[in-house]
Amino acid sequence: MPKAKGKSRRQKYSYNLNRKRLYRSARRRAAPRIACSHIRHAWDPTKSVAQNLAEMGLAEDPNKAVPILRKKLLGMEMESSGQGKKIVRKPYVVNEMEYEASLPEKKSNTLSRDLIDYVRYMIQNHGENYKEMARDEKNYYQDTPKQIKRKINVYKNFYPEEYKDFIASLKQEKMDVQ
């Protein structure tokens, strides 16, 4: 089978490419970025991975760091590893990582503004009557009473203080009207 017509020609030099930028970006892609900022700042590019991790007090190979002890046959003594302790020159890396891990996690999950408005509208107009909510004209997605109840419960769980304040304001409005 013959070759495509344009493939046999030699490549022309492209003058509008910035070779310096291409080289820099290729070099940056070749060296992976370390995600952990503590390790990244303590990293010494002149040393190997094993040396860097040993200085920080981290394990290169988890199987060697916490070996599984095997018993010899007929209940004899266990293997004793003759490894000497390595000197940790940068203990602050492990300390910072432990401190960061001990901090409580922030709740980042929130509800959409549309769902919050929908739930508040339904509670304001119908109270606890879920069948009436299902027949409301604002029920665009034709949620069943159980689905609406579930959405209201999700809102209660996500924003308990806001829900209490909202219910208290509704009771106050009813008192003012009567």
N, C-alpha and C positions, 0 to 999 in steps of 0.2 A: 504494500500500500504506500503511495507517495506521501511525502511530507506536505504540511501546509505551506503555502507560498511564502509567507512572511517570516518563517521560522529560521531559514538558513542564513539570513543577514546577520552581520555582527551588531552588537549593541552600541548605540551612540552614547557619548558622554552627555549627561544632563547637567547643564550649567545652572539651572534654576533650583537645584537641590542644595541645601545647606549641609555639607558633609560633617562639619564640626558638631552641629546639633544632632544629626543622626548618630554619630559615634557616641556622644554623651548619653543620649536616650537608650541606646543599645547597652551601654555599660551599666546604666541605672537599672535596666530590666534584668540584666544578668546577675546582679547582686540583689538578692531578695531583701525587702524591707522587714525589719524586726518589729512586730506589732506591739510588744510590751515595751513601754517607754523606759522603765527602770533598767531592763536588760540592754536596750539600745544605747542609753547614755553611758553605761559602764563597759560597753563592748570595746575591745582593742582590736582593730583590723589587722595588726601585725601578727597576732597570735592565732592559733588554730581554734576550732570550735571547742574541742575537748579542753584545751587550756583555759579558754575564756570561761566556760561553764564551771570548771573546777575552781577557778579563782572566786567565782560568785557563790560557791557552795551548792551548785545545782548539779544534777546528775545528767550525764550525756546518754547513758544507757540505763533505763530503769531496771533491766534484768540484772545488771551488775550492782546497782545501788541497793536493791533489796533482794538478795539471792534467796532461792528456795533451798533450804537445808535438806540434804538427802542423808538418810541414815544408812550406815553400812550394814551388810548382811549379818544376821544372827544377833541383832541388838547391840552391836559394838558402838563405840563412841561416834558422835556426829563429826562431820568434816569441820575443821576449823580453818577459816580463811586467814591467810597470813598477810592480808593487806594492811599497810600502814595508813594512818589517818592523813588526809591531805590538808594542807594549810589553806584556809579560806582568807583571801586577802581583801575581798569586797563583801563583807557580811551585810552591809547596808542594803544590798539589792534584795536579799531574801527577807530582811526585816520589813522593807517597804512593801514587798509583795504580800507578806502575811498580814500587814496592817490593812492594805487595800482589800484583801479577801475577807477580813473580819468586819468591814463596814456593812451595815444593812443595805439591802438592795432597794432601789427606788422603784415605786410602782409607776411604770410608764404607760400602762394601758388606760386608755380613756374612751369615752363614748363620743360618737359624732354629735355635733350640735343639733342636727335634724332629729336624731332619736331623742335627745333630751327635751327638745321643744315638743315633740309628739307626745311623749309620756306626760309631761307637765300639762299639756292641753287636755289630754284624756282624763287625768286625775281631777283637774280643775272643773271640767264640765260634767263628769259622770261619777266622781268619787270612786267607790269600789265596785260599781256595776259593770262587769266585764262584757256581759251580753249586749248592753246598751252601747258600750265602746265599739264593739264589733260592727254595729249597725250605723255608726257615726259616718258622716260624709267625708271626714278628714282621714278615714281609714283607707288610704289609697291602695295599699298592698293587700287589702282584704284579709287582714290577720284574723284568726279565730280568737275567741275569748281566752283560750289557754295561751296562745302566742302573745297576746297583749299582756296577760298576767306575767308571763316569763320576762318580757321586756321591762315591765315595771319593777320586777324583782331584781333584775340586773342593775337597773338604775339605783335602786335602794342599796345594793351591795357596793356599787362603785362610789356613790356619793351619799353616805349615810347622814352627815351633818346637813348637807344641802337639802336632802329630802325632809328631814325633821323641820328645818326652817320653813320650807315650802308648805308643809302641812299646817304648821303653826300659823302662818300668814293666811292660809285659807280659812282656818277656824276664826281668826281675828276678823276677816272680811264678813263671815256669816254673822258674827256677833254685832258688827257695825250696821249691817243691813237690817237686822231685827230690832 
